[in-house]
Amino acid sequence: MFMITQSEVKNRLLKTLPPTGFMVLSRKMERVELALREVLVEANQPTSHVCFIESGLASVVAESSDDETVEVGHVGHEGMTGHHVLLMTETSMHRTFMQTAGSGIKVPVHSLRGVFTKYPAVRDMLLRYVHCCETQLAHSALANARYSMHERLARWLLMCHDRLDGDDLPLTHEFLSLMLGVRRAGVTDQLHILEGLHAIKATRGHIRIVNRAQLENIAGGCYGLPEAEYRRLIEAPDTAGETSGQLG
């Protein structure tokens, strides 16, 4: 088994971990391929591993007692799945699964918690990441309450663009309807609006970002602040005053 080095990892959270903590954690890391629809966190089941995603996109989905579902978050190469374990909670009410296939680095929860407890700098970094996730969730609620459907779609597409390589996003209408909490027919209407504004080009199963700046203009105030908070706390403290723009 080859040791994973910090210089080679593609996950941005792992890249920013304090080197000593990363070195200890690397002894328990395992590189894995992540298939489409693969479940990484099952709702209300003990979480045995977290996954630091290196490529692909995972969806965090909330489900009500009467089977209504909506996406409440994304995880890509900026973060990790199962961050509830950092709060000493064994289970999550949300399900996390791969919306686009990719790869990642799995770590047993007990190993992560050991490093989390022993190395305060690692603990502080990972708790800042939890804070960023909570901030993003709060802004999802704000967007759902105060912004139009096409503004919300623009925000979600920007978030996907942040977490996937390239401008071609392998996003189906089914996924977009889950993101927005609307029927698939409604998704088509909203995509046509964004196409008419020359921000995207939609084809079957794919969306191409043709003008990111225009997409940011359309999203307006519902995109940017959580991304700036991630940069400020995780990657670049000198950008704390920025309020918009792509992750990384």
Backbone bond lengths (Angstrom), bond angles and torsions (degrees), N, CA, C in turn:
res aa  C-N    CA-C-N  psi(-1)  N-CA   C-N-CA  omega(-1)  CA-C   N-CA-C  phi
1 M - - - 1.463 - - 1.527 109.82 -
2 F 1.351 116.77 126.81 1.444 121.03 -177.83 1.533 110.27 -86.45
3 M 1.330 115.20 137.40 1.461 120.70 177.37 1.526 109.57 -72.50
4 I 1.312 117.01 135.64 1.459 122.05 177.16 1.522 108.83 -85.76
5 T 1.329 116.51 127.22 1.467 120.81 -179.31 1.528 110.06 -98.59
6 Q 1.319 115.76 151.96 1.461 120.09 -175.98 1.528 111.73 -66.80
7 S 1.324 117.34 -30.93 1.462 120.13 -178.37 1.526 112.59 -67.47
8 E 1.325 117.85 -22.70 1.463 120.94 -175.77 1.523 113.97 -97.27
9 V 1.311 118.92 -13.33 1.459 119.59 -175.56 1.522 110.26 -70.74
10 K 1.327 115.72 148.34 1.457 121.64 179.51 1.523 111.77 -101.80
11 N 1.313 116.70 -13.39 1.457 120.28 178.24 1.524 109.31 -75.12
12 R 1.318 116.42 125.73 1.462 120.46 -172.18 1.525 112.85 -73.64
13 L 1.320 117.40 -27.31 1.461 119.56 176.63 1.527 110.32 -69.50
14 L 1.317 117.41 -43.78 1.464 120.57 176.78 1.524 111.26 -63.70
15 K 1.323 116.74 -36.13 1.463 119.79 -179.79 1.522 112.45 -62.44
16 T 1.330 116.42 -30.04 1.458 119.91 -175.85 1.526 113.34 -95.15
17 L 1.340 118.00 -4.23 1.462 119.47 177.53 1.518 110.32 -62.21
18 P 1.331 118.37 145.74 1.462 120.80 173.61 1.532 109.98 -54.09
19 P 1.342 118.04 133.77 1.468 121.27 -172.61 1.528 115.06 -54.64
20 T 1.332 117.89 -40.11 1.463 119.60 -178.86 1.520 110.77 -63.29
21 G 1.327 116.12 -45.10 1.455 119.98 178.50 1.517 111.72 -64.08
22 F 1.327 116.64 -39.96 1.468 119.46 178.03 1.523 110.64 -62.26
23 M 1.326 117.47 -42.43 1.459 121.29 -177.29 1.525 110.75 -60.91
24 V 1.335 116.63 -42.62 1.457 120.09 179.28 1.525 109.89 -66.99
25 L 1.319 116.71 -43.21 1.460 121.10 -177.89 1.530 111.19 -67.93
26 S 1.327 116.86 -30.85 1.463 120.33 -175.78 1.523 112.62 -61.82
27 R 1.320 117.61 -23.27 1.465 120.72 179.42 1.530 112.07 -65.65
28 K 1.329 115.79 -19.49 1.470 120.01 -178.79 1.522 112.52 -111.54
29 M 1.332 117.55 6.44 1.463 121.01 -178.25 1.520 111.47 -79.80
30 E 1.327 114.65 145.96 1.464 120.88 176.64 1.524 109.00 -138.38
31 R 1.336 116.40 122.63 1.462 120.42 176.47 1.523 109.51 -76.29
32 V 1.324 116.28 135.04 1.465 121.00 -177.14 1.521 109.97 -138.01
33 E 1.321 115.70 151.18 1.454 122.36 169.01 1.526 108.13 -87.34
34 L 1.305 116.50 141.20 1.463 121.96 -176.00 1.526 108.90 -117.84
35 A 1.321 115.59 111.32 1.458 121.29 -175.74 1.529 111.35 -79.41
36 L 1.317 115.65 156.46 1.454 121.55 173.72 1.525 109.49 -55.74
37 R 1.328 116.18 131.64 1.468 125.06 179.72 1.533 113.75 74.61
38 E 1.306 117.94 1.89 1.466 119.06 178.70 1.528 110.19 -62.81
39 V 1.319 116.31 131.16 1.464 121.59 -179.48 1.524 109.15 -85.24
40 L 1.321 115.98 125.97 1.460 122.25 179.00 1.526 111.96 -102.80
41 V 1.311 116.35 -31.04 1.463 121.84 173.71 1.521 107.15 -136.65
42 E 1.326 116.51 120.22 1.462 120.59 176.84 1.519 108.80 -94.21
43 A 1.331 116.33 133.90 1.461 120.82 -178.77 1.523 111.40 -59.48
44 N 1.319 115.27 134.78 1.464 123.52 174.00 1.529 113.84 61.48
45 Q 1.335 116.35 23.76 1.458 122.11 174.90 1.529 108.56 -122.21
46 P 1.333 118.31 143.05 1.468 119.63 179.54 1.528 111.44 -55.72
47 T 1.320 116.42 134.98 1.462 122.27 -179.88 1.521 108.86 -92.36
48 S 1.329 116.68 117.97 1.465 120.34 -176.70 1.522 112.96 -92.64
49 H 1.349 116.91 -28.11 1.455 122.01 -178.24 1.530 109.81 -136.15
50 V 1.306 115.57 150.64 1.462 121.10 165.90 1.519 106.86 -105.35
51 C 1.313 116.30 160.24 1.457 120.70 179.57 1.521 109.72 -130.29
52 F 1.324 115.85 122.82 1.460 122.47 172.82 1.528 106.16 -91.26
53 I 1.322 116.14 104.98 1.465 120.55 -172.92 1.529 110.12 -73.81
54 E 1.328 115.48 136.18 1.464 121.44 176.90 1.523 112.43 -106.11
55 S 1.315 117.12 -29.55 1.466 121.18 174.87 1.520 108.00 -152.56
56 G 1.330 115.61 157.47 1.453 119.54 -175.73 1.517 111.56 91.67
57 L 1.310 115.40 -179.38 1.460 121.29 -175.25 1.516 110.42 -140.18
58 A 1.321 116.01 129.84 1.464 122.04 176.71 1.521 109.73 -108.23
59 S 1.321 115.75 145.99 1.463 122.48 176.85 1.522 109.97 -108.67
60 V 1.317 115.06 137.99 1.456 121.86 171.91 1.519 107.01 -103.64
61 V 1.330 116.32 120.30 1.462 121.54 -170.13 1.526 110.52 -120.74
62 A 1.325 115.85 130.80 1.459 121.95 173.58 1.521 109.01 -97.09
63 E 1.323 116.12 143.20 1.459 121.46 -179.50 1.518 109.43 -133.72
64 S 1.327 115.86 134.17 1.455 120.91 -179.36 1.525 110.35 -85.29
65 S 1.321 115.37 173.07 1.465 120.21 -179.95 1.518 112.56 -67.75
66 D 1.351 117.75 -18.47 1.463 120.17 176.35 1.528 112.10 -107.90
67 D 1.349 115.01 27.71 1.467 123.08 169.05 1.527 114.71 71.65
68 E 1.311 118.50 20.80 1.458 120.29 170.36 1.532 108.01 -81.96
69 T 1.339 116.85 135.45 1.464 120.38 -177.01 1.523 110.88 -128.21
70 V 1.330 115.32 151.21 1.456 121.61 173.65 1.520 108.02 -155.44
71 E 1.317 115.46 146.68 1.456 119.66 176.38 1.522 109.31 -76.27
72 V 1.321 116.74 134.28 1.462 121.58 -179.77 1.526 112.42 -118.03
73 G 1.330 117.16 0.55 1.453 118.42 177.80 1.516 112.47 -177.55
74 H 1.318 115.15 160.90 1.457 123.93 174.63 1.523 108.72 -117.34
75 V 1.313 116.03 151.74 1.468 120.98 168.37 1.522 107.06 -133.42
76 G 1.317 115.85 126.53 1.454 122.22 175.03 1.514 109.51 -132.29
77 H 1.322 116.21 -145.78 1.463 118.68 -175.56 1.527 113.32 -74.91
78 E 1.343 116.47 2.73 1.464 118.77 175.83 1.524 112.93 -88.23
79 G 1.351 117.77 -9.48 1.455 116.66 -169.67 1.512 115.26 -153.14
80 M 1.317 114.62 -154.08 1.458 122.61 -175.60 1.514 109.88 -141.13
81 T 1.315 115.94 154.01 1.458 120.84 173.42 1.531 109.08 -86.75
82 G 1.321 115.82 159.45 1.463 120.67 173.51 1.514 114.85 67.48
83 H 1.334 116.71 35.83 1.479 117.34 -177.81 1.526 112.82 -68.11
84 H 1.335 117.47 -9.85 1.471 119.49 175.88 1.532 111.69 -60.71
85 V 1.344 117.35 -26.38 1.474 119.26 -178.71 1.522 111.34 -66.24
86 L 1.333 117.48 -22.27 1.468 120.75 177.66 1.531 111.05 -71.24
87 L 1.319 116.12 -17.76 1.466 121.86 177.24 1.526 110.95 -98.50
88 M 1.336 114.52 17.26 1.463 122.34 177.14 1.524 112.15 60.26
89 T 1.333 115.22 36.82 1.455 122.31 174.90 1.522 108.07 -112.38
90 E 1.309 116.98 128.40 1.466 120.45 -173.27 1.522 113.10 -78.11
91 T 1.323 117.26 -26.80 1.463 120.93 -176.12 1.525 110.37 -129.55
92 S 1.319 115.17 163.15 1.458 122.47 173.87 1.524 108.24 -124.76
93 M 1.318 116.71 149.47 1.461 120.28 174.62 1.524 111.70 -79.42
94 H 1.348 117.04 -8.70 1.457 121.57 -176.18 1.527 110.96 -104.95
95 R 1.308 115.60 147.53 1.458 122.72 176.70 1.521 109.23 -98.93
96 T 1.326 116.76 137.53 1.462 121.23 177.86 1.521 108.71 -122.22
97 F 1.329 116.47 125.98 1.466 119.86 179.48 1.521 109.52 -144.66
98 M 1.330 116.43 162.68 1.459 122.07 -176.59 1.529 110.59 -78.30
99 Q 1.328 115.19 122.34 1.462 120.54 174.16 1.517 111.63 -88.68
100 T 1.329 117.08 -28.99 1.457 121.92 170.33 1.525 107.02 -131.83
101 A 1.317 116.54 139.64 1.464 120.37 -177.34 1.519 110.88 -63.94
102 G 1.322 115.57 154.48 1.454 119.76 -179.28 1.512 111.28 -170.68
103 S 1.315 115.44 -145.38 1.459 121.83 -179.96 1.517 109.09 -149.44
104 G 1.325 115.00 164.08 1.455 118.99 -179.17 1.507 111.97 -165.06
105 I 1.319 114.71 -177.18 1.459 122.64 178.81 1.523 107.67 -121.98
106 K 1.331 116.08 115.84 1.456 120.81 179.78 1.523 110.70 -92.36
107 V 1.329 115.08 144.07 1.459 122.31 178.58 1.527 107.97 -136.75
108 P 1.332 118.77 131.96 1.468 119.87 176.23 1.533 110.88 -61.32
109 V 1.311 115.87 142.10 1.461 120.62 -178.51 1.524 111.30 -58.82
110 H 1.340 117.88 -42.47 1.473 119.08 -177.39 1.527 110.87 -64.47
111 S 1.338 118.56 -31.88 1.463 121.46 177.79 1.525 110.56 -71.09
112 L 1.329 116.14 -43.72 1.468 119.93 178.32 1.516 110.81 -61.30
113 R 1.323 116.80 -43.86 1.466 119.88 -179.59 1.525 111.72 -65.68
114 G 1.336 117.27 -33.10 1.459 119.85 177.49 1.516 111.56 -62.30
115 V 1.343 116.90 -45.89 1.466 121.11 177.63 1.519 110.33 -68.69
116 F 1.319 116.44 -39.66 1.471 122.95 178.73 1.530 110.56 -57.00
117 T 1.325 116.72 -41.01 1.471 121.79 -177.96 1.517 111.91 -77.77
118 K 1.325 117.30 -38.91 1.468 121.57 -172.78 1.521 113.24 -80.41
119 Y 1.338 117.06 -30.10 1.461 120.41 -174.35 1.534 109.89 -117.51
120 P 1.334 117.23 100.72 1.474 120.84 -177.37 1.525 114.11 -56.28
121 A 1.340 117.33 -34.01 1.466 119.43 -179.13 1.527 110.62 -66.72
122 V 1.331 117.28 -36.49 1.460 121.04 175.36 1.518 109.93 -67.08
123 R 1.314 116.45 -45.92 1.469 120.80 178.23 1.521 110.92 -55.88
124 D 1.332 117.03 -46.97 1.456 120.31 -177.48 1.523 111.46 -63.42
125 M 1.339 116.98 -42.00 1.456 120.76 179.44 1.529 110.92 -62.71
126 L 1.326 117.05 -46.29 1.459 120.06 -177.29 1.529 111.93 -69.58
127 L 1.317 117.25 -33.96 1.466 118.84 176.34 1.525 111.38 -70.09
128 R 1.321 117.05 -31.02 1.462 119.19 173.62 1.530 110.14 -65.02
129 Y 1.330 115.98 -35.60 1.466 119.13 176.08 1.537 110.57 -64.93
130 V 1.315 118.05 -42.17 1.464 120.86 176.53 1.527 110.07 -58.05
131 H 1.326 116.14 -43.14 1.462 120.63 177.09 1.530 110.72 -58.41
132 C 1.335 117.36 -42.05 1.467 121.09 179.00 1.522 111.14 -62.72
133 C 1.331 116.98 -39.51 1.466 120.90 177.28 1.524 111.14 -63.49
134 E 1.313 116.63 -41.83 1.462 120.50 179.08 1.524 110.98 -66.59
135 T 1.323 116.26 -36.95 1.465 120.40 177.26 1.523 110.50 -63.93
136 Q 1.333 116.43 -43.89 1.462 120.47 179.04 1.530 110.91 -62.29
137 L 1.328 116.69 -40.88 1.464 120.83 178.73 1.522 111.12 -63.42
138 A 1.326 116.85 -41.50 1.464 120.79 178.74 1.524 110.92 -61.90
139 H 1.326 116.74 -38.72 1.461 119.66 -179.86 1.518 111.63 -74.91
140 S 1.325 118.23 -23.67 1.462 120.35 171.39 1.524 110.14 -65.45
141 A 1.325 115.92 -42.75 1.471 119.98 177.30 1.526 110.52 -63.48
142 L 1.316 116.75 -41.13 1.462 121.06 177.80 1.521 110.96 -62.25
143 A 1.335 116.22 -44.58 1.464 120.32 -179.92 1.527 110.95 -62.81
144 N 1.334 116.56 -43.19 1.464 120.19 -178.79 1.523 112.06 -64.06
145 A 1.326 116.54 -31.29 1.463 120.19 -175.66 1.530 113.15 -87.63
146 R 1.328 117.58 -30.56 1.457 119.81 -167.55 1.525 115.81 -121.50
147 Y 1.336 118.47 -7.13 1.459 119.66 -174.65 1.526 110.82 -119.69
148 S 1.329 114.86 155.63 1.463 120.71 -177.78 1.524 110.27 -72.68
149 M 1.331 115.13 168.82 1.453 120.33 -177.36 1.525 112.08 -63.20
150 H 1.320 118.63 -43.33 1.460 119.53 -178.06 1.532 111.36 -72.28
151 E 1.323 117.81 -28.99 1.468 120.29 173.66 1.523 110.53 -66.80
152 R 1.340 116.40 -41.93 1.464 120.78 177.64 1.523 111.65 -65.48
153 L 1.339 116.55 -40.21 1.460 119.55 177.22 1.524 110.50 -62.91
154 A 1.316 116.95 -42.14 1.470 120.20 177.53 1.525 110.63 -59.05
155 R 1.324 116.16 -41.52 1.472 119.76 178.70 1.520 111.37 -62.12
156 W 1.325 117.05 -48.75 1.460 119.97 -178.83 1.528 111.55 -62.25
157 L 1.339 117.04 -39.22 1.464 119.56 178.58 1.525 110.95 -65.60
158 L 1.313 117.52 -37.52 1.470 120.63 175.89 1.527 110.56 -63.91
159 M 1.315 116.65 -40.68 1.460 120.35 178.51 1.530 111.32 -64.35
160 C 1.334 116.06 -39.88 1.474 119.31 176.10 1.522 110.46 -65.59
161 H 1.324 116.40 -43.00 1.466 121.66 179.75 1.523 110.66 -59.77
162 D 1.322 116.58 -38.17 1.468 121.09 177.67 1.524 111.87 -60.38
163 R 1.320 116.79 -31.23 1.465 121.53 -168.44 1.533 113.99 -105.58
164 L 1.320 116.74 -4.91 1.459 121.22 179.51 1.522 109.65 -119.77
165 D 1.316 117.14 149.68 1.460 121.61 178.53 1.529 110.37 -79.32
166 G 1.320 116.10 135.99 1.454 120.58 175.72 1.513 113.61 85.33
167 D 1.323 115.52 177.66 1.464 121.99 -176.64 1.516 113.54 -97.52
168 D 1.335 117.79 -8.79 1.459 121.64 177.89 1.522 109.70 -93.47
169 L 1.311 116.28 115.24 1.463 121.92 -176.63 1.525 109.36 -104.78
170 P 1.334 117.94 119.44 1.470 120.68 -179.28 1.526 111.57 -80.58
171 L 1.327 115.56 72.42 1.458 121.29 -173.92 1.527 109.89 -115.22
172 T 1.304 116.32 123.40 1.457 121.69 179.83 1.528 111.16 -86.36
173 H 1.314 116.17 163.20 1.459 120.25 175.23 1.529 110.92 -61.76
174 E 1.332 115.88 -34.67 1.467 119.79 177.87 1.524 110.84 -60.26
175 F 1.337 115.94 -44.47 1.463 120.71 178.37 1.521 110.95 -64.00
176 L 1.342 116.94 -45.23 1.454 120.50 -178.42 1.526 111.61 -64.10
177 S 1.329 117.09 -35.31 1.462 119.21 177.68 1.520 110.48 -67.68
178 L 1.337 117.13 -34.71 1.464 121.19 175.98 1.522 110.20 -66.98
179 M 1.345 116.47 -40.38 1.456 121.25 178.51 1.521 111.71 -59.54
180 L 1.332 115.15 -45.43 1.459 119.96 -172.29 1.520 113.69 -92.72
181 G 1.338 116.64 -15.57 1.454 119.61 -177.54 1.517 112.58 71.49
182 V 1.365 116.15 35.35 1.466 120.77 179.53 1.529 108.81 -130.65
183 R 1.339 116.04 170.14 1.454 120.67 177.14 1.530 110.20 -71.15
184 R 1.337 116.11 158.19 1.464 120.66 -177.11 1.521 112.05 -61.10
185 A 1.332 117.45 -34.24 1.469 120.45 178.58 1.524 110.79 -62.31
186 G 1.328 116.25 -36.26 1.452 120.46 177.44 1.518 112.15 -66.72
187 V 1.330 116.80 -34.02 1.463 121.30 177.22 1.522 110.13 -61.29
188 T 1.330 116.79 -44.63 1.466 120.97 -179.80 1.523 110.91 -57.69
189 D 1.318 116.94 -44.02 1.464 121.00 179.09 1.523 111.18 -60.78
190 Q 1.322 117.00 -43.29 1.463 120.64 -178.17 1.530 111.74 -69.01
191 L 1.335 116.54 -36.37 1.473 119.69 176.75 1.524 110.53 -64.28
192 H 1.328 116.90 -38.01 1.460 120.24 178.42 1.527 110.81 -63.04
193 I 1.323 116.69 -36.28 1.470 120.13 177.56 1.528 110.14 -62.45
194 L 1.328 116.62 -46.86 1.467 120.36 -178.71 1.524 111.11 -68.10
195 E 1.326 116.79 -34.49 1.472 119.43 175.28 1.524 110.57 -65.82
196 G 1.317 116.44 -41.15 1.458 120.28 179.13 1.512 112.92 -63.67
197 L 1.332 116.23 -25.96 1.468 121.54 177.32 1.526 111.68 -91.01
198 H 1.333 116.81 7.25 1.467 124.17 173.94 1.533 112.84 61.59
199 A 1.343 115.31 36.26 1.465 119.93 178.16 1.526 111.70 -98.78
200 I 1.333 116.85 -32.03 1.466 121.78 -175.48 1.515 110.55 -140.20
201 K 1.325 115.35 167.75 1.450 122.96 168.16 1.518 107.22 -130.17
202 A 1.330 117.39 119.05 1.460 121.72 -175.94 1.523 109.91 -103.51
203 T 1.332 116.31 129.78 1.460 123.10 171.71 1.523 107.27 -128.20
204 R 1.302 116.92 178.09 1.459 120.77 -176.45 1.529 111.02 -62.35
205 G 1.344 116.86 113.81 1.452 121.68 176.67 1.516 115.00 77.51
206 H 1.342 118.02 2.95 1.457 120.67 -179.59 1.526 110.13 -141.71
207 I 1.321 114.53 148.84 1.461 121.16 171.12 1.525 107.07 -130.77
208 R 1.317 116.26 127.61 1.454 121.14 178.12 1.528 109.47 -103.52
209 I 1.322 115.61 127.24 1.459 120.56 174.92 1.522 107.52 -80.34
210 V 1.323 116.93 113.81 1.462 120.12 -178.46 1.521 112.08 -102.19
211 N 1.324 116.86 -20.32 1.469 119.98 178.71 1.518 108.39 -150.96
212 R 1.336 115.57 91.55 1.456 119.54 -176.95 1.531 111.99 -64.05
213 A 1.322 117.03 -39.25 1.466 120.07 -179.92 1.526 110.67 -60.03
214 Q 1.329 116.19 -39.97 1.465 119.62 177.41 1.521 110.95 -65.83
215 L 1.335 116.75 -38.86 1.456 120.48 178.53 1.533 110.59 -63.40
216 E 1.319 116.74 -39.25 1.465 120.30 176.50 1.525 111.12 -65.22
217 N 1.346 116.75 -38.93 1.464 119.95 177.14 1.524 110.94 -61.84
218 I 1.333 116.29 -40.48 1.461 120.57 -179.57 1.525 110.76 -66.89
219 A 1.334 117.07 -43.98 1.469 120.87 179.79 1.520 111.77 -64.26
220 G 1.327 116.59 -31.67 1.464 120.71 178.10 1.525 112.17 59.95
221 G 1.320 115.49 -136.49 1.457 120.67 -173.86 1.511 115.43 -74.48
222 C 1.343 118.56 -5.45 1.468 118.08 -179.14 1.523 112.03 -85.78
223 Y 1.330 117.83 -1.97 1.468 121.48 174.65 1.524 109.90 -127.26
224 G 1.326 116.52 141.65 1.460 119.94 169.55 1.508 115.78 124.90
225 L 1.318 118.17 -43.83 1.466 119.47 -176.41 1.533 112.87 -65.91
226 P 1.335 120.07 -46.17 1.474 118.66 176.49 1.526 112.52 -62.54
227 E 1.327 116.77 -34.76 1.461 120.54 179.09 1.523 110.97 -66.19
228 A 1.333 115.87 -39.27 1.458 119.53 176.69 1.530 111.07 -66.43
229 E 1.326 116.36 -35.86 1.461 120.30 178.60 1.523 111.01 -65.61
230 Y 1.337 117.33 -38.79 1.465 120.94 176.08 1.525 110.21 -60.81
231 R 1.328 116.68 -47.58 1.463 119.48 179.48 1.525 111.15 -61.06
232 R 1.330 115.80 -42.09 1.462 119.74 -176.70 1.522 111.67 -64.20
233 L 1.334 116.81 -43.32 1.457 120.91 -171.93 1.525 114.23 -92.63
234 I 1.308 117.53 -28.21 1.460 120.75 -173.97 1.526 112.27 -105.30
235 E 1.312 116.91 -42.35 1.456 118.62 -169.35 1.515 115.69 -113.59
236 A 1.319 117.68 -47.95 1.465 119.06 -168.67 1.522 111.03 -141.23
237 P 1.325 117.19 88.70 1.463 120.39 -178.20 1.521 113.89 -56.48
238 D 1.335 118.71 -25.25 1.460 120.59 -177.25 1.520 112.76 -76.78
239 T 1.340 118.05 -2.65 1.470 120.40 178.19 1.523 112.32 -105.06
240 A 1.318 116.83 21.36 1.463 119.88 -174.76 1.521 112.67 -59.50
241 G 1.335 117.27 -26.30 1.457 119.74 -178.10 1.506 114.25 -82.16
242 E 1.342 119.11 -9.36 1.458 121.01 -179.40 1.525 110.46 -73.98
243 T 1.310 116.75 149.22 1.458 120.71 -176.71 1.513 114.20 -125.33
244 S 1.326 118.54 0.74 1.462 119.09 178.99 1.509 109.90 -154.24
245 G 1.342 114.95 172.64 1.461 119.55 173.92 1.494 113.20 114.15
246 Q 1.312 113.58 167.43 1.462 121.91 -173.22 1.513 111.48 -71.23
247 L 1.329 115.03 144.67 1.462 120.89 173.00 1.515 108.91 -63.13
248 G 1.323 117.42 125.18 1.464 120.43 174.79 1.507 112.78 74.50
